[in-house]
């Protein structure tokens, strides 16, 4: 099983070397498209990709446990722009998303996504995302729908998100705050309130753009 993990790590590193953007974040928690699933243990979050300027793009998100330096998960995403004006629409695949537990047990998931967004101004936009994910070697299947507001006030950028997940009828509100403290350095805060069960989670990170 470790050979599988190392193979995906090699894919991640190879992709990062060819990427048009990349960043490393030291965070008190991890990343998840489902805010209610956010890990509250310290993580190193690595992102890399080809950017969004071309019609076809590729992106990766990796979570590494900070304490042990063992991988926790990777997501490999391919996206295709269908519309690219003030109203934007894209479709994509997560091929695959990988979760790795502390015993190096690997679960893989395949997902499809659709993202629509509308730019009101250079400081305000709205978007919505739908993800359908299904386990490859497990029985998990989810439908996730999010509604997002993206805003900027002076240097502060923030995203407010309402999310609905069909698993256990989960829904909640999340907010991401980003503030630059240097040219390539940002402070990033994340707050999530799962309204369906009352769970509250937060993370604080320092992100460096490569």
Secondary structure, DSSP 8 states (H G I E B T S, - for coil): -HHHHHHHHHHHHHHHHT-SEEEEEEESS---SSGGG---S-EEEEEEE--SSSSEEEEEEEEEETTT--EEEEEEEEEEEEEESSEEEEEEEEEEEEEE-TT--EEEEEEEEEEEEEEEETTEEEEEEEEEEEESSS--EEEEEEEEEEEEETTEEEEEEEEEETGGGEEEEEEEEEEESSSSEEEEEEEEEETTT--EEEEEEEEEE-
